Amino acid sequence: LEDGQLKLACDRPTELAEQLGMQLGLKLTIPEAMREGALRLLQAQGFVATNNGSGLHVTVSHSAKTIPIRTLLAADIEINDFELDNGFFDENA
């Protein structure tokens, strides 16, 4: 806080998003037979992940949006498609 205004020092836009607590929703379309294992794996790795009926929804930071995808591929879990939701603020940040 400086002169009544919030001042943040950031080198990259992703740093600003993280300092503000912004998150992204990553929707992963995964075959039904692999979905439960994928969910358990991501949750074991510390991700907030839920089954959304056609795949998984994973909350990620702007700088870590590919980590869930790489984690699943490394475990030979098939990803048919993915989509990023608009950013949102994490109320717990």
C-alpha positions in Angstrom: 0.0 0.0 0.0 1.5 3.3 -1.1 -0.3 6.7 -0.8 -3.6 4.9 -0.3 -3.2 2.8 -3.4 -2.3 -0.9 -3.7 1.0 -1.4 -5.4 2.2 -4.8 -6.6 5.6 -5.6 -8.0 5.4 -8.2 -10.8 7.7 -9.2 -13.6 5.1 -11.2 -15.5 1.3 -11.1 -15.8 1.1 -14.6 -14.3 2.8 -13.3 -11.2 0.1 -10.6 -10.9 -2.7 -13.2 -11.3 -1.1 -15.4 -8.6 -0.7 -12.5 -6.2 -4.3 -11.6 -6.7 -5.4 -15.2 -6.1 -6.7 -15.8 -9.6 -7.2 -19.4 -10.7 -8.3 -21.1 -13.9 -10.7 -24.0 -14.3 -9.3 -26.8 -16.5 -11.9 -29.1 -18.0 -10.4 -32.5 -19.1 -12.4 -34.9 -21.3 -11.3 -38.4 -20.2 -12.7 -41.8 -21.1 -15.1 -43.0 -18.5 -13.1 -46.1 -17.7 -10.0 -43.9 -16.8 -11.9 -41.1 -15.1 -11.8 -42.4 -11.5 -8.1 -43.3 -11.6 -7.3 -39.9 -13.1 -9.3 -38.1 -10.4 -7.5 -40.0 -7.6 -4.1 -39.3 -9.2 -4.7 -35.6 -9.5 -6.1 -35.3 -5.9 -3.1 -37.3 -4.6 -0.8 -34.7 -6.4 -2.6 -31.9 -4.4 -5.0 -30.6 -7.2 -8.6 -29.7 -6.4 -10.3 -31.9 -8.9 -13.9 -33.1 -9.4 -15.7 -35.4 -11.7 -18.1 -33.3 -13.9 -19.8 -36.2 -15.7 -17.9 -36.1 -19.0 -14.5 -35.7 -17.5 -12.7 -33.8 -14.8 -12.6 -30.2 -13.6 -9.3 -29.1 -12.1 -8.5 -25.8 -10.5 -5.0 -24.6 -11.5 -2.9 -21.4 -11.3 -2.0 -19.5 -14.4 1.6 -20.7 -14.3 0.7 -24.4 -13.7 -2.1 -25.0 -16.2 -0.2 -27.8 -18.0 0.9 -29.8 -15.0 -2.4 -31.8 -14.6 -2.2 -32.7 -18.3 1.4 -33.8 -18.1 0.7 -35.7 -14.9 -2.1 -37.7 -16.5 -0.2 -38.4 -19.7 2.8 -39.6 -17.7 0.5 -42.2 -16.1 -0.8 -43.3 -19.5 -4.3 -41.7 -18.9 -5.9 -40.7 -22.1 -7.1 -37.1 -22.5 -9.5 -36.6 -25.4 -9.9 -32.9 -25.1 -9.4 -30.0 -22.7 -10.7 -26.5 -22.2 -9.8 -23.6 -20.0 -12.5 -21.6 -18.1 -12.1 -17.9 -17.5 -10.1 -16.9 -14.5 -11.7 -16.5 -11.1 -10.5 -15.3 -7.7 -9.7 -17.9 -5.1 -11.5 -16.7 -2.0 -9.0 -18.6 0.2 -5.9 -16.8 -1.3 
